[in-house]
Each structure stands twice: as C-alpha cells, then as structure tokens.
Amino acid sequence: MSSSIFLSYPRPFKKRQEEFIERIIHYFEERELQPRTLGVTDYDMDAPLTAIRRLMLQLLLSIE
C-alpha cells in the first residue's frame, strides 16, 4: 500500500523541466509513495493556500 505525499511544483516552462518532474514522480512511485499535487491529482475551487492546507491535513490524518 502506498503512502501519499504532497508534491508542489510550478507549471513547467521547458520540456526539460517537465521531464525532471516526471523523473521525480517516478522515483517516488518506485518507493511506494504517491505524489499528490494541487491542480494535477487534486482540484479545489477555493484559494490555492486553502486548498493546499486541506490537502496537507488529509495527508496528516491518513498517517495517524
């Protein structure tokens, strides 16, 4: 069973940046860590910081 982790990154500007992010995600997944990223795996219509706080609280509660 994988554990969720919060992964934050800006929208890639170059192909090389996108490839780097994909490698990081693959690295985590190989170690049974499921990256969750606001706007990619999770969506919220509230202000971004409110959404990030909500996501991080969900992750915190899932490990307790």
Backbone bond lengths (Angstrom), bond angles and torsions (degrees), N, CA, C in turn:
res aa  C-N    CA-C-N  psi(-1)  N-CA   C-N-CA  omega(-1)  CA-C   N-CA-C  phi
1 M - - - 1.448 - - 1.527 109.16 -
2 S 1.318 117.43 130.24 1.458 120.50 -177.82 1.521 111.34 -87.78
3 S 1.306 115.08 154.27 1.461 122.37 176.19 1.516 108.42 -102.52
4 S 1.310 116.47 141.55 1.462 120.66 177.95 1.518 110.09 -82.76
5 I 1.330 115.43 143.56 1.465 121.71 174.13 1.527 107.70 -132.96
6 F 1.315 115.83 151.80 1.463 121.26 178.43 1.515 108.38 -88.22
7 L 1.325 116.33 125.58 1.469 122.01 179.18 1.529 107.86 -124.59
8 S 1.314 115.84 116.37 1.458 120.66 -178.93 1.522 109.50 -113.19
9 Y 1.323 115.50 134.31 1.461 120.24 176.41 1.526 109.10 -157.63
10 P 1.328 117.07 151.56 1.462 119.74 177.56 1.524 110.05 -74.14
11 R 1.286 115.84 164.67 1.463 120.39 175.84 1.527 108.75 -62.50
12 P 1.340 116.98 126.16 1.475 119.16 -178.40 1.531 111.47 -61.42
13 F 1.315 115.33 138.58 1.456 121.42 179.69 1.529 111.19 -94.95
14 K 1.325 115.74 -34.39 1.458 121.48 -177.93 1.519 110.57 -119.23
15 K 1.305 116.14 157.09 1.462 122.41 178.16 1.529 110.69 -57.60
16 R 1.310 116.15 -39.69 1.470 120.77 -179.57 1.533 111.21 -62.62
17 Q 1.319 117.55 -36.97 1.462 121.18 177.37 1.535 110.37 -67.07
18 E 1.318 116.06 -42.16 1.463 120.96 178.15 1.527 110.81 -61.08
19 E 1.329 117.06 -42.79 1.463 121.28 178.55 1.530 110.90 -63.77
20 F 1.322 117.45 -37.80 1.457 121.54 178.23 1.535 110.90 -63.05
21 I 1.314 116.73 -45.38 1.464 121.18 178.54 1.522 110.26 -62.25
22 E 1.316 117.37 -41.91 1.461 121.13 178.07 1.530 111.00 -61.25
23 R 1.337 117.14 -39.19 1.471 120.47 177.82 1.529 111.50 -65.59
24 I 1.321 116.64 -39.77 1.472 120.53 178.08 1.529 109.58 -63.12
25 I 1.323 116.97 -45.81 1.466 121.08 179.80 1.523 109.90 -61.12
26 H 1.309 117.25 -44.80 1.466 121.58 178.59 1.532 110.54 -61.11
27 Y 1.321 117.11 -41.46 1.471 122.18 178.35 1.529 110.24 -58.34
28 F 1.326 116.88 -47.74 1.462 120.60 179.05 1.526 111.64 -63.44
29 E 1.313 116.50 -45.08 1.469 120.31 -177.41 1.533 111.37 -63.31
30 E 1.314 117.78 -35.65 1.467 120.85 176.41 1.532 111.81 -62.85
31 R 1.310 115.76 -24.75 1.463 121.73 -179.52 1.529 112.23 -102.09
32 E 1.329 114.96 20.68 1.471 123.47 177.94 1.523 112.93 58.87
33 L 1.320 115.84 37.81 1.458 122.64 173.37 1.525 107.48 -114.61
34 Q 1.315 116.80 127.18 1.460 121.50 -176.65 1.530 109.52 -101.69
35 P 1.339 117.78 104.02 1.458 119.84 179.32 1.528 111.44 -66.38
36 R 1.320 115.68 134.09 1.459 121.96 175.07 1.519 107.09 -121.17
37 T 1.330 115.33 126.74 1.451 121.87 -174.51 1.517 109.64 -129.59
38 L 1.309 115.76 127.92 1.450 120.85 178.41 1.522 109.51 -61.63
39 G 1.321 116.48 128.53 1.456 121.36 -179.07 1.517 113.33 90.28
40 V 1.341 117.10 -8.22 1.468 121.00 178.25 1.520 109.42 -118.65
41 T 1.323 117.46 -60.41 1.471 120.81 178.40 1.522 111.78 -101.37
42 D 1.323 117.02 -21.63 1.465 122.51 -178.72 1.529 108.87 -131.05
43 Y 1.323 115.41 141.17 1.456 120.78 -178.33 1.512 109.70 -128.69
44 D 1.327 115.71 146.97 1.457 120.62 179.18 1.520 108.25 -152.28
45 M 1.305 116.68 140.32 1.455 120.84 -178.79 1.531 111.60 -88.79
46 D 1.335 118.71 -7.80 1.462 121.91 178.66 1.519 110.20 -76.91
47 A 1.322 114.54 178.20 1.467 120.29 176.37 1.519 109.62 -57.96
48 P 1.325 118.70 145.05 1.469 121.26 -175.79 1.521 114.75 -52.97
49 L 1.330 118.84 -43.28 1.464 119.22 -177.95 1.521 111.71 -67.61
50 T 1.319 117.82 -33.46 1.461 121.28 176.08 1.527 109.35 -64.76
51 A 1.318 116.56 -42.94 1.455 121.14 179.61 1.526 111.31 -65.96
52 I 1.322 117.10 -41.13 1.470 120.79 178.70 1.524 109.64 -63.40
53 R 1.319 117.06 -43.92 1.472 120.65 178.56 1.526 110.56 -60.53
54 R 1.327 117.28 -44.04 1.463 121.32 179.55 1.532 110.81 -60.87
55 L 1.328 116.95 -45.23 1.459 121.50 179.81 1.526 110.98 -63.48
56 M 1.318 117.51 -43.35 1.463 120.28 -179.07 1.530 111.01 -67.54
57 L 1.327 118.20 -36.12 1.470 120.29 175.67 1.530 110.91 -64.56
58 Q 1.328 117.38 -39.54 1.465 120.57 176.60 1.522 110.37 -60.28
59 L 1.329 116.08 -43.64 1.473 119.96 -179.55 1.525 110.22 -66.16
60 L 1.319 117.42 -40.55 1.467 121.29 178.76 1.522 110.68 -62.85
61 L 1.313 117.03 -44.71 1.467 120.49 -178.79 1.522 111.79 -67.66
62 S 1.323 117.26 -27.47 1.465 119.89 -178.82 1.536 112.35 -73.36
63 I 1.343 117.79 -20.07 1.469 119.62 179.82 1.526 112.23 -95.82
64 E 1.307 117.79 -8.29 1.474 120.31 178.58 1.501 111.34 -83.16
